[in-house]
Amino acid sequence: MTALSSIQEYHKKLTASNITCVDTVNYYLTKIEEKKQLNAFTEVFATEALQKAMELDAKRENGEPIKKLHGVVIAIKDVICYKGYRVTAASKILEGFTSVYTATAVQRLLDEDAIIIGSCNCDEFAMGSTNENSVYGNVLNAADETKVPGGSSGGSAVAVQAGLCMVSLGSDTGGSVRQPADFCGIVGIKPTYGRISRYGLIAYASSFDQIGIFSNSVYDAALLLEVMSGVDEFDSTVLMPQTPKGAYEGTENFTKLLSIEENKKYKITYFKEALHHPSLDKEIKENILALIDKLKSEGHTVTAMDFDLLDYVVPAYYVLTTAEASSNLNRYDGVRFGYRNKDNVKDLTDFYKRTRSKGFGKEVQRRIMLGTFVLSAGYYDAYFSKAQQVRRLLADKTKAIFAEYDAVILPTSPGTAFTFGEKTDDPIAMYLADIYTVFANLTGLPGISVPLFKHSNTMPFGLQIMTAKTDELTLLQLSEHLMQHYKTYQHLNN
Ligand code: GLN
C-alpha cells in the first residue's frame, strides 16, 4: 500500500475493493513503528484499531453504505477524552488516569465510522509553542529532526506530516493548531469559538479553547469540521443554529460548498503592523507580499489596514489565559485524579503542595502562579481588567473589519520552526512568537494556516487566514482557492 493523499481517494479505493480498512490500519501501524523516533504518539491503540477495521470491512462486504468517515484513520491529541483510554495532557499529574467518558467531538467521529489510532504527544496541558513541555519528551519535526514541530499540538501535527494517520485533532487556545501546522507544512484549522463542543477537552483557558483539525487538504479538514460541529447538550457555549454563510445550514455542507465560489473575487485586508513587524522573518514577509501582488493582479482586492493594537495582543492573551488556567487547574490536587505524592506528608496543605509541585512541570507552574497573581485583589484592575478591556476593543475592531472585508491574511508565525532549546530559557521570547495567532482566540474568530510556502532554509511555512465569526465556509473556500493556485511547498509525502 502507498500513502493516501485524501479521504476521497481512500474511499474510492475501498469501494473499488482495491484496499481494505485492515490493510490501511496495518499500513499506518507500520509507519508509526518506523517513525517511532519522532515521538508523535503517547499511546497507539493497535488492537482496537485493527478490530474496528475488521468490523468495517465486514460491513462493506455486507453491502452496507459507507459513512462519511468510514475507516478514516484519526489520531487525537492527548488532551481529548476517549472513554476507557488514558488521557494525560502530557503531564505527570494525570499519570494513570483513564477517561470516564468520550469527548463529543470524538464520539461524532466514531459515529461516522472513523478509526481512532492513538493519542498524540503535546505540551503539558496545551501550554507551549514547541512541544518541549511534555512529560513524554520532545516531538521531532519530520521535515528536519533538529527542529521543533511547534506546539502545543506538536504530536498531532507530526502524525499527519509524517503520514502516520490521515487526519488528527488538536486544540487551539492561542495558536496550538495553526502554528504547528505552519511549522510542519500541513493544513491546520481552528474553527470559530463554540463551533465544536469542548465537552471532553481538558480545559486550559475555557473562553479560548477550541478543538482544531490537522490535514493534508482543505477538503479533509472541511469534512471533519462538518462531522464534529454543532449543538451539544454538554457544552452550552456551542454556537446555536443560525443560517448566515456557512453557519448552521453550512455545517452539514462545508464539503459540498467548498468549490462553488471558485471564481469569486475576494475582499481581503492585512494589518500593516503585522507585515512590517520587526520580529517577522524577511523571507516570510516577502513571500506574503508577493502573494498579495498576485492576488491583486487576478482581480481580488487586497488592502492594508492600520492595527495599532497588535502589541497588546500577546500580553492580553497571557494575562487572561493564565488567569483561567489557574482556576481550571485547581482540580488537580492529588485527591481526585492521577498522581499523588505520599512522601512524608504532614497535613492536607502539605499534601497538595507536594503533589502539585512534583506533578506539574515548570511551564504549567509558571502559568498557575502568573494567573493567580493577575487575579489577586491588589493587581486585578491593573492586569485582568485591563486585558479584558483589550479583548473588548479587539472585538469591536473585528466587527468593523468584517463589515468591509471577507478575510484577513497574516503570517502564522514570525519565523519557521525553531531549533530545539532555542527559546526555552526565555519564556517571554517564546510568548512573543504567538503574536499572529492569539488574535483569533481573543476574538473567537475562525483561523487557518495554509501550507503555501517553502523557506530557503528548507522549512515550510503557511499563510494564516481569518474570517468573520461562523464564516468557516469563506475561510475554507479561500484556503482551497489558494491551495489550488498558489501553493509552492510540496509536502513530504508527495
Ligand atoms: N503557544 C500558546 C501558548 O503557549 C498556544 C497554546 C495553545 O493554543 N494551546 O499558550
Residues whose N, C-alpha, C, O or C-beta is under 5 A from the ligand:
A	BS01	LIG	A126 M127 G128 S129 G151 S152 S171 D172 T173 G174 G175 S176 D434
